[in-house]
Amino acid sequence: MLLTELIAPEAVIPALKAHAKKQALQELSDRAAFLSRLPAREIFDALLQRERLGSTGIGAGIAIPHAKLARADSIFGIFARLVRPIDFEALDSAPVDLICLLVAPESAGADHLKALARMARLLRDPLITAKLRAARDVTALYSVLTEETASHAA
């Protein structure tokens, strides 16, 4: 699964301002709702429900919150770099500054897992995360996310 299939340029947020995990999830839900025409509250509630099972903060300043929604038509993502790292209750207790939200249809099954694995693989590469943290605008961030597609393809 290619990252260009998951994240559109308008789904990249270069400087998300959030002071807490819930606020970040709300902002991401709002952007996801705008892009998908799904209700923001439905996305937010599904994300909170998933976070209750355990934090989606995977360590090294990265979180991949995700949810399945009955009304979602396809898998899509939102990528955000936070202005200031926030506590995300990550596995390593490190604050999070890079977040990739994934939303999938309830019927996505293995494709949802492939998308999660694809994103986790990309964001666990320290060279990629360094470039993402250094990029200053949507174009630069999207370029980093998509230029690595060939070398990290699933």
Backbone hydrogen bonds in HBPLUS format (Angstrom, degrees):
<---DONOR---> <-ACCEPTOR-->    atom                        ^
c    i                          cat <-CA-CA->   ^        H-A-AA   ^      H-
h    n   atom  resd res      DA  || num        DHA   H-A  angle D-A-AA Bond
n    s   type  num  typ     dist DA aas  dist angle  dist       angle   num
A0005-GLU N   A0002-LEU O   2.98 MM   3  5.39 149.7  2.08 107.4 116.7     1
A0006-LEU N   A0003-LEU O   2.93 MM   3  5.08 144.1  2.07 102.9 114.0     2
A0007-ILE N   A0003-LEU O   2.92 MM   4  6.10 166.4  1.94 169.5 171.2     3
A0077-GLY N   A0006-LEU O   2.70 MM  71  5.28 147.6  1.80 148.8 139.7     4
A0011-ALA N   A0008-ALA O   2.83 MM   3  5.20 158.8  1.87 116.8 123.5     5
A0012-VAL N   A0009-PRO O   3.21 MM   3  5.63 151.0  2.30 119.0 118.3     6
A0079-PHE N   A0011-ALA O   2.89 MM  68  6.28 153.3  1.96 152.8 161.8     7
A0013-ILE N   A0079-PHE O   2.75 MM  66  6.13 161.3  1.78 159.0 165.6     8
A0081-ARG N   A0013-ILE O   2.97 MM  68  6.40 154.5  2.04 168.6 176.7     9
A0016-LEU N   A0081-ARG O   2.88 MM  65  5.99 157.3  1.93 146.4 149.7    10
A0083-VAL N   A0016-LEU O   2.85 MM  67  5.68 159.5  1.89 147.3 145.6    11
A0024-ALA N   A0020-ALA O   3.02 MM   4  6.32 158.3  2.06 153.7 160.0    12
A0025-LEU N   A0021-LYS O   2.91 MM   4  6.21 162.4  1.94 156.3 161.2    13
A0026-GLN N   A0022-LYS O   2.88 MM   4  6.08 148.8  1.98 144.5 153.3    14
A0027-GLU N   A0023-GLN O   2.95 MM   4  6.21 163.2  1.98 152.2 155.9    15
A0028-LEU N   A0024-ALA O   2.94 MM   4  6.16 162.6  1.97 152.1 157.1    16
A0029-SER N   A0025-LEU O   2.86 MM   4  5.96 149.9  1.95 139.7 148.6    17
A0030-ASP N   A0026-GLN O   2.90 MM   4  6.15 152.8  1.97 149.0 156.1    18
A0031-ARG N   A0027-GLU O   3.10 MM   4  6.43 157.7  2.15 147.2 152.2    19
A0032-ALA N   A0028-LEU O   2.87 MM   4  6.06 161.9  1.90 149.3 155.0    20
A0033-ALA N   A0029-SER O   2.81 MM   4  5.97 152.8  1.88 146.7 154.2    21
A0034-PHE N   A0030-ASP O   3.01 MM   4  6.23 156.4  2.07 145.2 151.3    22
A0035-LEU N   A0031-ARG O   3.03 MM   4  6.29 157.0  2.08 150.9 156.4    23
A0036-SER N   A0032-ALA O   2.88 MM   4  5.90 147.9  1.98 146.1 155.1    24
A0037-ARG N   A0033-ALA O   2.75 MM   4  5.11 142.7  1.89 142.0 147.2    25
A0042-GLU N   A0039-PRO O   3.10 MM   3  5.30 121.0  2.46 100.9 114.9    26
A0043-ILE N   A0039-PRO O   3.16 MM   4  6.56 158.4  2.21 154.1 159.7    27
A0044-PHE N   A0040-ALA O   2.85 MM   4  6.07 173.1  1.86 159.4 161.3    28
A0045-ASP N   A0041-ARG O   2.85 MM   4  5.94 167.1  1.86 149.5 153.3    29
A0046-ALA N   A0042-GLU O   3.08 MM   4  6.19 156.8  2.14 141.4 147.6    30
A0047-LEU N   A0043-ILE O   2.94 MM   4  6.21 152.5  2.01 151.8 160.0    31
A0048-LEU N   A0044-PHE O   2.91 MM   4  6.19 161.9  1.94 155.7 160.4    32
A0049-GLN N   A0045-ASP O   2.95 MM   4  6.12 157.0  2.00 145.4 151.9    33
A0050-ARG N   A0046-ALA O   3.03 MM   4  6.24 155.5  2.09 141.9 148.2    34
A0051-GLU N   A0047-LEU O   2.90 MM   4  6.19 155.9  1.96 150.1 157.1    35
A0052-ARG N   A0048-LEU O   3.02 MM   4  6.30 138.9  2.20 144.9 155.1    36
A0053-LEU N   A0050-ARG O   3.04 MM   3  5.46 144.9  2.16 107.6 117.5    37
A0054-GLY N   A0051-GLU O   3.03 MM   3  5.14 142.5  2.18 101.0 112.0    38
A0064-ILE N   A0056-THR O   2.95 MM   8  5.42 161.3  1.99 140.2 141.2    39
A0091-LEU N   A0057-GLY O   3.18 MM  34  6.24 159.0  2.22 139.7 139.6    40
A0058-ILE N   A0062-ILE O   2.85 MM   4  5.80 132.3  2.08 136.6 151.6    41
A0062-ILE N   A0059-GLY O   3.16 MM   3  5.57 151.7  2.24 111.4 119.2    42
A0097-ASP N   A0061-GLY O   2.94 MM  36  5.42 159.8  1.99 130.1 130.3    43
A0098-LEU N   A0061-GLY O   3.05 MM  37  6.22 156.4  2.10 168.2 173.6    44
A0063-ALA N   A0098-LEU O   2.96 MM  35  6.44 148.1  2.07 157.0 165.7    45
A0100-CYS N   A0063-ALA O   2.98 MM  37  6.45 158.1  2.03 154.7 161.1    46
A0102-LEU N   A0065-PRO O   2.95 MM  37  6.45 153.6  2.02 150.1 158.8    47
A0067-ALA N   A0102-LEU O   3.04 MM  35  6.60 144.0  2.18 151.4 162.5    48
A0104-ALA N   A0067-ALA O   2.96 MM  37  6.39 153.8  2.03 152.9 160.7    49
A0069-LEU N   A0104-ALA O   2.79 MM  35  6.22 154.6  1.85 159.9 168.4    50
A0072-ALA N   A0069-LEU O   3.26 MM   3  5.40 160.8  2.30 105.9 111.7    51
A0106-GLU N   A0069-LEU O   3.18 MM  37  5.29 130.3  2.44 114.7 114.6    52
A0076-PHE N   A0103-VAL O   2.94 MM  27  5.54 154.3  2.00 154.3 162.6    53
A0103-VAL N   A0076-PHE O   2.92 MM  27  5.54 165.0  1.94 165.5 170.2    54
A0078-ILE N   A0101-LEU O   2.90 MM  23  5.05 144.6  2.03 136.8 145.4    55
A0101-LEU N   A0078-ILE O   2.79 MM  23  5.05 151.3  1.88 156.6 159.1    56
A0080-ALA N   A0099-ILE O   2.80 MM  19  5.23 162.1  1.84 160.4 164.0    57
A0099-ILE N   A0080-ALA O   2.88 MM  19  5.23 172.0  1.89 159.6 161.8    58
A0082-LEU N   A0097-ASP O   2.81 MM  15  4.84 163.0  1.84 137.7 143.6    59
A0086-ILE N   A0096-VAL O   2.92 MM  10  5.29 152.7  2.00 139.4 142.6    60
A0096-VAL N   A0086-ILE O   2.71 MM  10  5.29 158.5  1.76 158.0 153.1    61
A0093-SER N   A0090-ALA O   3.00 MM   3  4.87 159.6  2.04 105.6 111.8    62
A0108-ALA N   A0105-PRO O   2.99 MM   3  5.27 166.6  2.00 118.7 120.4    63
A0111-ASP N   A0108-ALA O   3.05 MM   3  5.41 140.1  2.21 149.3 138.3    64
A0112-HIS N   A0109-GLY O   3.16 MM   3  5.61 132.0  2.40 109.3 120.0    65
A0114-LYS N   A0110-ALA O   2.83 MM   4  6.11 153.3  1.90 151.5 159.7    66
A0115-ALA N   A0111-ASP O   2.93 MM   4  6.11 154.6  2.00 144.2 150.5    67
A0116-LEU N   A0112-HIS O   3.01 MM   4  6.29 160.0  2.05 148.4 153.7    68
A0117-ALA N   A0113-LEU O   2.90 MM   4  6.07 163.5  1.92 148.9 153.7    69
A0118-ARG N   A0114-LYS O   2.84 MM   4  5.95 156.8  1.89 146.3 153.2    70
A0119-MET N   A0115-ALA O   3.01 MM   4  6.20 164.3  2.04 150.5 153.8    71
A0120-ALA N   A0116-LEU O   2.88 MM   4  6.06 165.3  1.91 153.3 158.0    72
A0121-ARG N   A0117-ALA O   2.88 MM   4  5.96 161.6  1.91 149.9 154.8    73
A0122-LEU N   A0118-ARG O   3.11 MM   4  6.32 161.6  2.15 146.3 150.9    74
A0123-LEU N   A0119-MET O   2.91 MM   4  6.11 171.8  1.92 157.4 159.6    75
A0124-ARG N   A0120-ALA O   2.94 MM   4  5.95 124.5  2.26 142.6 154.8    76
A0125-ASP N   A0122-LEU O   3.20 MM   3  5.69 162.7  2.23 112.3 117.3    77
A0128-ILE N   A0125-ASP O   3.05 MM   3  5.37 121.0  2.41 106.4 120.4    78
A0129-THR N   A0125-ASP O   3.04 MM   4  6.39 167.1  2.06 160.8 164.2    79
A0130-ALA N   A0126-PRO O   2.98 MM   4  6.00 150.9  2.07 137.8 145.6    80
A0131-LYS N   A0127-LEU O   3.12 MM   4  6.32 154.8  2.18 140.0 146.3    81
A0132-LEU N   A0128-ILE O   2.85 MM   4  6.16 156.1  1.90 153.4 161.0    82
A0133-ARG N   A0129-THR O   2.89 MM   4  6.05 153.9  1.96 145.2 151.9    83
A0134-ALA N   A0130-ALA O   3.03 MM   4  6.19 135.4  2.23 138.3 150.0    84
A0135-ALA N   A0131-LYS O   2.93 MM   4  6.05 138.7  2.10 146.7 156.6    85
A0141-LEU N   A0137-ASP O   2.95 MM   4  6.18 166.4  1.97 159.3 163.6    86
A0142-TYR N   A0138-VAL O   2.81 MM   4  5.93 170.3  1.82 158.8 161.8    87
A0143-SER N   A0139-THR O   2.95 MM   4  6.01 152.4  2.03 142.4 150.5    88
A0144-VAL N   A0140-ALA O   3.05 MM   4  6.31 158.0  2.10 147.3 152.2    89
A0145-LEU N   A0141-LEU O   2.95 MM   4  6.23 165.6  1.97 155.0 159.0    90
A0146-THR N   A0142-TYR O   2.88 MM   4  6.03 155.6  1.94 149.5 155.7    91
A0147-GLU N   A0143-SER O   2.73 MM   4  5.59 149.7  1.82 149.1 156.6    92
A0149-THR N   A0146-THR O   3.16 MM   3  5.26 163.7  2.19 106.2 111.0    93
A0152-HIS N   A0148-GLU O   3.01 MM   4  6.08 132.5  2.25 153.7 167.4    94
